[in-house]
Amino acid sequence: MKFVVVGTSHFGYEAVQTILKQDETAEIHLYEAAEEASFMSCGAQSYLEDIAQELDELHFANNASYADQGIHMHAASKVIDLDTETKTITVETADGTTQQSYDKLLLSPGGYAPVPKFEGHDLEHVYTFRGREDAGVVKERMAQSKKAVVIGAGYIGVEVATAYTQAGIDTVLIDSFDHILPTYVDIELAEQLEAHAKEKNLDFHGNEKVQKLTGQDGKVTGVVTDKQEYEADTVVVAIGVRPDTDWLDGIIDLDDKGYVEINENMETSAPDVYAGGDATKVVNAATGKKTPIALATNARRQGIVAALHALGKDTVKMLPVAGTSALHVFDYTVVTTGISNINKDSYDGKVASAYVEEKVYPDFMRKPGKVYMKIYFDEDTHVILGAQFVSVHDVADAINAISIAINAKWTLEQLAMVDFYYQPNYDRPWHFVQVLAHQALGNTFGGADKILF
Ligand SMILES: Cc1cc2nc3c(=O)[nH]c(=O)nc-3n(C[C@H](O)[C@H](O)[C@H](O)COP(=O)(O)OP(=O)(O)OC[C@H]3O[C@@H](n4cnc5c(N)ncnc54)[C@H](O)[C@@H]3O)c2cc1C
């Protein structure tokens, strides 16, 4: 059987590895528009921070490794058309166009970082931050930049702004929402992060809309918002992600925003054509509704599901997604899952929430500092719908417990009495996740809040 896979990022990688593990004789053609396959944007912040030393370190596979596996690797080859009747794709390379037939086609064109067409958007030193090329130029620019403005305080904007500030560059972070990381955390947690960012010299401005960029001699010199003007020799625009699917319009079903319509097997509207990754939507585990959640973790699981189904092994379906994410803002760990204030109205039911501050360790362990937490749940059934933690301590893994609880439709009562370990090196007699559930239930039992230490 001949498999053609378009895109070598998280979805494409998992799809070809799964096909090979199931059928080592499969003929696989892997197409990638970029020069080198499988760059991991998730590691790009570490490159800005001088942790990863080379961009090459951030590839989880490359052209040579795919070729070593016997895969027909077609790099610098952009797929520009699809004929679902003849089961053929058209590919554009530096040498012209070619065609390739398929038995099964797996598409993961992913997304791109949009830049609004405000005046000055095309000036020099205005960048986006997605993929290897962006990571290279945004890093290179750090050596010259004195004043940077990052537009968009989502996790990509925050990653760039944090790295630029740490490098001693005067950095302003702007968002049209009132607080930092608006699609990840609520205002109570954002306040902690904004205060911390300020201590570290990152200047955050919420409730401001960018109107234009100013420039001189073709180079950016400033950003004008509806409130004020900022000097800038470097601007990074990080306002979200859009599906890169224009070329599929009218060929397979897309929704009104360009996301490829898929089912739980990753099948598209055309026979033998599958899709996954940032070009598709997932079922939100809290609301049950389809929604875009651009995460590598989703693309990876979708790649496995699509490949198994294409192989005729209908053994795994794509599960609903809580959208579990982690990042650091200077010394703080930020983790979220499920719904938050910004999308709570998408839940068909009565939503309630509780905000709690709690110590992570007993006092005698001399590891001061709290975890700031918020939990969302159904007011009537107490089914858990979402949570957010922010702390100077590494509380990242605890959010996975909430992700499981959301997917399992657990209630606050179950989380409050769950079987978690206690050991002073790691937690208090009641783990902070349980304390969050106790407080959300009204704190009517137990003694978590009465412990001397
Ligand atoms: C800075 C940054 C940090 C991130 N950090 C995290 C993180 O920590 N955790 C996490 O879970 N997610 C993270 N993400 C999101 C994650 O990177 C994406 O969700 C994931 O990469 C999506 O994978 P994908 O397979 O849909 O393809 P994409 O990564 O979008 O890549 C698509 C690939 O297909 C190629 N392609 C596109 N169209 C064509 C075509 N027509 N022909 C041939 N090739 C084509 C592209 O060149 C590209 O290589 C981050 C994203 C960014 C930008």
The ligand as a Gaussian input file, in Angstrom:
#p B3LYP/6-31G(d) Opt

LIG

0 1
 C        6.731000      28.868000      19.586000
 C        5.799000      27.696000      19.735000
 C        5.830000      26.934000      20.889000
 C        4.977000      25.869000      21.047000
 N        5.041000      25.134000      22.201000
 C        4.227000      24.075000      22.355000
 C        4.333000      23.259000      23.523000
 O        5.171000      23.502000      24.413000
 N        3.504000      22.197000      23.624000
 C        2.580000      21.867000      22.662000
 O        1.856000      20.879000      22.815000
 N        2.462000      22.628000      21.549000
 C        3.260000      23.702000      21.366000
 N        3.170000      24.453000      20.218000
 C        2.158000      24.101000      19.203000
 C        2.672000      23.006000      18.306000
 O        3.927000      23.366000      17.780000
 C        1.685000      22.739000      17.188000
 O        0.431000      22.445000      17.752000
 C        2.132000      21.561000      16.341000
 O        3.388000      21.827000      15.772000
 C        1.124000      21.254000      15.232000
 O        1.634000      20.210000      14.474000
 P        1.111000      19.913000      13.017000
 O        1.480000      18.492000      12.731000
 O       -0.296000      20.333000      12.863000
 O        1.980000      20.806000      12.036000
 P        2.757000      22.182000      12.094000
 O        3.718000      22.180000      13.228000
 O        1.854000      23.324000      11.937000
 O        3.639000      22.032000      10.797000
 C        3.102000      21.793000       9.527000
 C        4.219000      21.282000       8.651000
 O        3.720000      20.992000       7.357000
 C        4.482000      21.652000       6.360000
 N        3.527000      22.000000       5.303000
 C        2.458000      22.832000       5.422000
 N        1.777000      22.882000       4.246000
 C        2.444000      22.073000       3.400000
 C        2.238000      21.717000       2.055000
 N        1.191000      22.194000       1.372000
 N        3.116000      20.870000       1.462000
 C        4.175000      20.365000       2.164000
 N        4.412000      20.675000       3.457000
 C        3.553000      21.506000       4.064000
 C        5.063000      22.860000       7.075000
 O        6.239000      23.307000       6.438000
 C        5.324000      22.312000       8.461000
 O        6.571000      21.667000       8.570000
 C        4.035000      25.532000      20.028000
 C        3.996000      26.298000      18.844000
 C        4.870000      27.361000      18.695000
 C        4.817000      28.163000      17.412000

